[in-house]
Amino acid sequence: MDDHDLRLVERFMPGGRLRRVPSKASKRRLVLEHVAQLFEPGVRYSERQVDAILTGVCEGGETDHVSLRRYLVDAQLLGRESGEYWRIGGWVYGT
């Protein structure tokens, strides 16, 4: 993620809070990939855990945590099966 991407994410997520999901697909993907970083690769999360994480991101914005969860699954950044979620896409920092 370069400086331009970081500025774009900050525009839609000032202070780490999602103001709204971008309508343009490329910008939406960038924001969703940033949100996906909140989930540790290889860890399975219950729906309640996912909702708790996403509620913190959505607080005060136009998008609710349920819609954001759906966006992440539809973008193939989170996998879902039998009430469990796991990260399947997005960047991995620090390697």
MDAnalysis code that builds the backbone (N, CA, C; Angstrom):
import MDAnalysis as mda
import numpy as np

u = mda.Universe.empty(285, n_residues=95, atom_resindex=np.repeat(np.arange(95), 3), trajectory=True)
u.add_TopologyAttr("name", ["N", "CA", "C"] * 95)
u.add_TopologyAttr("resid", np.arange(1, 96))
u.add_TopologyAttr("resname", ["MET", "ASP", "ASP", "HIS", "ASP", "LEU", "ARG", "LEU", "VAL", "GLU", "ARG", "PHE", "MET", "PRO", "GLY", "GLY", "ARG", "LEU", "ARG", "ARG", "VAL", "PRO", "SER", "LYS", "ALA", "SER", "LYS", "ARG", "ARG", "LEU", "VAL", "LEU", "GLU", "HIS", "VAL", "ALA", "GLN", "LEU", "PHE", "GLU", "PRO", "GLY", "VAL", "ARG", "TYR", "SER", "GLU", "ARG", "GLN", "VAL", "ASP", "ALA", "ILE", "LEU", "THR", "GLY", "VAL", "CYS", "GLU", "GLY", "GLY", "GLU", "THR", "ASP", "HIS", "VAL", "SER", "LEU", "ARG", "ARG", "TYR", "LEU", "VAL", "ASP", "ALA", "GLN", "LEU", "LEU", "GLY", "ARG", "GLU", "SER", "GLY", "GLU", "TYR", "TRP", "ARG", "ILE", "GLY", "GLY", "TRP", "VAL", "TYR", "GLY", "THR"])
u.atoms.positions = np.array([
    [0.853, -1.164, 0.000],
    [0.000, 0.000, 0.000],
    [0.902, 1.231, 0.000],
    [0.719, 2.094, -0.986],
    [1.554, 3.288, -1.086],
    [0.865, 4.485, -0.418],
    [1.529, 5.640, -0.468],
    [0.997, 6.835, 0.198],
    [-0.359, 7.252, -0.368],
    [-0.519, 7.140, -1.682],
    [-1.795, 7.490, -2.313],
    [-2.918, 6.615, -1.762],
    [-2.660, 5.313, -1.679],
    [-3.658, 4.380, -1.151],
    [-3.998, 4.700, 0.304],
    [-2.977, 5.012, 1.092],
    [-3.209, 5.342, 2.502],
    [-4.068, 6.597, 2.656],
    [-3.817, 7.597, 1.803],
    [-4.631, 8.819, 1.850],
    [-6.079, 8.519, 1.476],
    [-6.257, 7.653, 0.483],
    [-7.610, 7.291, 0.068],
    [-8.346, 6.565, 1.191],
    [-7.670, 5.615, 1.817],
    [-8.284, 4.888, 2.935],
    [-8.628, 5.862, 4.057],
    [-7.743, 6.786, 4.359],
    [-7.989, 7.758, 5.428],
    [-9.192, 8.646, 5.105],
    [-9.409, 8.923, 3.828],
    [-10.561, 9.739, 3.445],
    [-11.876, 9.027, 3.783],
    [-11.920, 7.715, 3.578],
    [-13.132, 6.950, 3.863],
    [-13.167, 6.406, 5.294],
    [-11.992, 6.354, 5.937],
    [-11.901, 5.814, 7.295],
    [-11.104, 6.748, 8.201],
    [-11.565, 7.968, 8.394],
    [-10.803, 8.874, 9.261],
    [-10.733, 8.330, 10.687],
    [-9.531, 8.286, 11.211],
    [-9.345, 7.772, 12.569],
    [-9.661, 6.297, 12.717],
    [-9.682, 5.570, 11.602],
    [-9.964, 4.135, 11.651],
    [-11.442, 3.780, 11.688],
    [-12.302, 4.780, 11.581],
    [-13.760, 4.562, 11.575],
    [-14.271, 4.688, 10.143],
    [-15.013, 3.710, 9.704],
    [-15.537, 3.706, 8.340],
    [-16.681, 4.700, 8.221],
    [-16.430, 5.762, 7.481],
    [-17.471, 6.769, 7.259],
    [-18.518, 6.210, 6.305],
    [-18.057, 5.636, 5.182],
    [-18.945, 4.993, 4.214],
    [-18.113, 4.114, 3.296],
    [-18.762, 3.142, 2.677],
    [-18.098, 2.258, 1.719],
    [-18.113, 2.962, 0.367],
    [-16.959, 3.088, -0.281],
    [-16.915, 3.762, -1.584],
    [-17.775, 3.044, -2.622],
    [-18.370, 3.812, -3.521],
    [-19.188, 3.211, -4.573],
    [-18.326, 2.698, -5.726],
    [-17.194, 3.333, -5.985],
    [-16.302, 2.891, -7.061],
    [-15.589, 1.611, -6.620],
    [-15.637, 0.594, -7.476],
    [-15.143, -0.745, -7.117],
    [-13.684, -0.747, -6.668],
    [-12.814, -0.027, -7.363],
    [-11.388, -0.056, -7.014],
    [-11.139, 0.576, -5.642],
    [-11.845, 1.644, -5.336],
    [-11.707, 2.289, -4.024],
    [-12.321, 1.414, -2.935],
    [-13.469, 0.802, -3.242],
    [-14.122, -0.088, -2.277],
    [-13.204, -1.249, -1.932],
    [-12.551, -1.831, -2.946],
    [-11.644, -2.957, -2.711],
    [-10.503, -2.538, -1.784],
    [-9.953, -1.378, -2.019],
    [-8.850, -0.884, -1.198],
    [-9.275, -0.723, 0.263],
    [-10.437, -0.142, 0.485],
    [-10.941, 0.045, 1.849],
    [-11.232, -1.308, 2.497],
    [-11.855, -2.223, 1.748],
    [-12.167, -3.540, 2.302],
    [-10.895, -4.315, 2.640],
    [-9.871, -4.206, 1.798],
    [-8.606, -4.882, 2.103],
    [-7.987, -4.312, 3.370],
    [-8.149, -3.027, 3.564],
    [-7.648, -2.411, 4.796],
    [-8.406, -2.958, 6.012],
    [-9.716, -3.058, 5.910],
    [-10.531, -3.597, 7.009],
    [-10.164, -5.056, 7.275],
    [-9.889, -5.809, 6.224],
    [-9.546, -7.235, 6.378],
    [-8.298, -7.429, 7.232],
    [-7.456, -6.405, 7.335],
    [-6.243, -6.501, 8.153],
    [-6.562, -6.681, 9.638],
    [-7.794, -6.410, 10.020],
    [-8.197, -6.586, 11.420],
    [-8.333, -8.053, 11.805],
    [-8.325, -8.930, 10.815],
    [-8.494, -10.366, 11.047],
    [-7.173, -11.079, 10.800],
    [-6.772, -11.867, 11.759],
    [-5.498, -12.588, 11.705],
    [-5.613, -13.773, 10.742],
    [-4.674, -13.891, 9.783],
    [-4.701, -15.055, 8.893],
    [-4.573, -16.352, 9.696],
    [-5.356, -17.353, 9.311],
    [-5.286, -18.656, 9.962],
    [-6.141, -18.805, 11.207],
    [-6.817, -17.731, 11.613],
    [-7.659, -17.771, 12.812],
    [-9.120, -17.850, 12.380],
    [-9.875, -18.720, 13.033],
    [-11.322, -18.822, 12.781],
    [-12.051, -17.972, 13.817],
    [-13.019, -17.212, 13.345],
    [-13.787, -16.307, 14.194],
    [-15.259, -16.700, 14.168],
    [-15.925, -16.596, 15.299],
    [-17.375, -16.786, 15.331],
    [-18.024, -15.534, 14.735],
    [-19.282, -15.656, 14.360],
    [-19.996, -14.496, 13.827],
    [-20.041, -13.380, 14.864],
    [-20.192, -13.733, 16.108],
    [-20.219, -12.737, 17.189],
    [-18.882, -11.981, 17.262],
    [-17.764, -12.697, 17.120],
    [-16.450, -12.049, 17.149],
    [-16.277, -11.108, 15.960],
    [-16.679, -11.566, 14.782],
    [-16.584, -10.727, 13.580],
    [-17.433, -9.473, 13.764],
    [-18.650, -9.650, 14.248],
    [-19.538, -8.509, 14.453],
    [-18.955, -7.515, 15.451],
    [-18.323, -8.004, 16.499],
    [-17.719, -7.114, 17.499],
    [-16.596, -6.285, 16.879],
    [-15.773, -6.912, 16.061],
    [-14.675, -6.196, 15.400],
    [-15.232, -5.155, 14.439],
    [-16.186, -5.557, 13.618],
    [-16.714, -4.656, 12.595],
    [-17.593, -3.557, 13.176],
    [-18.261, -3.825, 14.284],
    [-19.068, -2.785, 14.927],
    [-18.177, -1.625, 15.354],
    [-16.993, -1.936, 15.848],
    [-16.052, -0.890, 16.226],
    [-15.606, -0.048, 15.049],
    [-15.482, -0.662, 13.892],
    [-15.076, 0.050, 12.677],
    [-16.221, 0.912, 12.148],
    [-17.440, 0.430, 12.270],
    [-18.613, 1.093, 11.678],
    [-19.238, 2.160, 12.554],
    [-18.878, 2.209, 13.809],
    [-19.525, 3.110, 14.762],
    [-19.528, 4.551, 14.252],
    [-20.721, 5.114, 14.116],
    [-20.855, 6.501, 13.689],
    [-20.872, 6.704, 12.187],
    [-20.733, 5.638, 11.409],
    [-20.721, 5.764, 9.954],
    [-22.048, 5.400, 9.322],
    [-22.079, 5.454, 7.988],
    [-23.295, 5.151, 7.237],
    [-23.502, 3.654, 7.015],
    [-22.454, 2.848, 7.190],
    [-22.520, 1.419, 6.896],
    [-22.585, 0.631, 8.196],
    [-23.508, -0.330, 8.275],
    [-23.607, -1.149, 9.477],
    [-22.672, -2.358, 9.371],
    [-22.399, -2.991, 10.504],
    [-21.442, -4.097, 10.545],
    [-21.910, -5.302, 9.736],
    [-23.217, -5.509, 9.627],
    [-23.734, -6.649, 8.858],
    [-23.444, -6.450, 7.370],
    [-23.674, -5.249, 6.869],
    [-23.373, -4.957, 5.462],
    [-21.880, -5.066, 5.197],
    [-21.073, -4.556, 6.118],
    [-19.627, -4.625, 5.945],
    [-19.152, -6.072, 5.932],
    [-19.697, -6.900, 6.803],
    [-19.354, -8.325, 6.823],
    [-19.696, -8.965, 5.480],
    [-20.856, -8.638, 4.939],
    [-21.272, -9.171, 3.641],
    [-20.321, -8.703, 2.532],
    [-19.946, -7.428, 2.555],
    [-18.990, -6.914, 1.570],
    [-17.675, -7.696, 1.623],
    [-17.182, -7.966, 2.820],
    [-15.917, -8.691, 2.971],
    [-16.017, -10.118, 2.448],
    [-17.133, -10.774, 2.692],
    [-17.334, -12.137, 2.188],
    [-17.479, -12.108, 0.670],
    [-18.292, -11.187, 0.155],
    [-18.499, -11.087, -1.293],
    [-17.210, -10.757, -2.037],
    [-16.333, -9.976, -1.405],
    [-15.047, -9.616, -2.014],
    [-14.008, -10.720, -1.843],
    [-14.398, -11.815, -1.224],
    [-13.526, -12.958, -0.961],
    [-12.311, -12.571, -0.118],
    [-12.559, -11.694, 0.843],
    [-11.544, -11.337, 1.824],
    [-11.765, -12.095, 3.128],
    [-13.013, -12.489, 3.375],
    [-13.352, -13.379, 4.486],
    [-14.088, -14.586, 3.922],
    [-13.722, -15.756, 4.426],
    [-14.464, -16.966, 4.107],
    [-15.517, -17.192, 5.168],
    [-16.547, -17.967, 4.818],
    [-17.630, -18.210, 5.772],
    [-18.157, -19.625, 5.573],
    [-18.332, -20.330, 6.690],
    [-18.940, -21.658, 6.656],
    [-19.393, -22.027, 8.059],
    [-20.612, -22.505, 8.170],
    [-21.168, -22.995, 9.444],
    [-20.978, -22.009, 10.592],
    [-21.222, -20.741, 10.334],
    [-21.140, -19.740, 11.392],
    [-19.736, -19.313, 11.766],
    [-18.737, -19.778, 11.021],
    [-17.347, -19.374, 11.271],
    [-16.834, -18.558, 10.092],
    [-15.942, -17.634, 10.413],
    [-15.347, -16.752, 9.407],
    [-13.835, -16.811, 9.553],
    [-13.129, -16.621, 8.453],
    [-11.677, -16.576, 8.472],
    [-11.208, -15.713, 7.314],
    [-10.044, -15.158, 7.485],
    [-9.481, -14.285, 6.455],
    [-8.903, -15.133, 5.337],
    [-9.298, -14.813, 4.104],
    [-8.789, -15.561, 2.952],
    [-8.124, -14.660, 1.927],
    [-8.104, -13.368, 2.161],
    [-7.522, -12.458, 1.185],
    [-7.001, -11.207, 1.844],
    [-6.489, -10.326, 1.014],
    [-5.938, -9.063, 1.496],
    [-4.445, -9.156, 1.694],
    [-3.870, -8.050, 2.055],
    [-2.431, -7.971, 2.250],
    [-2.030, -8.580, 3.580],
    [-0.778, -8.963, 3.658],
    [-0.183, -9.375, 4.928],
    [1.042, -8.498, 5.115],
    [1.047, -7.697, 6.162],
    [2.155, -6.781, 6.436],
    [3.224, -7.460, 7.278],
    [4.412, -6.893, 7.218],
    [5.479, -7.313, 8.114],
    [6.287, -8.510, 7.658],
    [6.135, -8.935, 6.403],
    [6.950, -10.054, 5.922],
    [7.800, -9.626, 4.768],
])
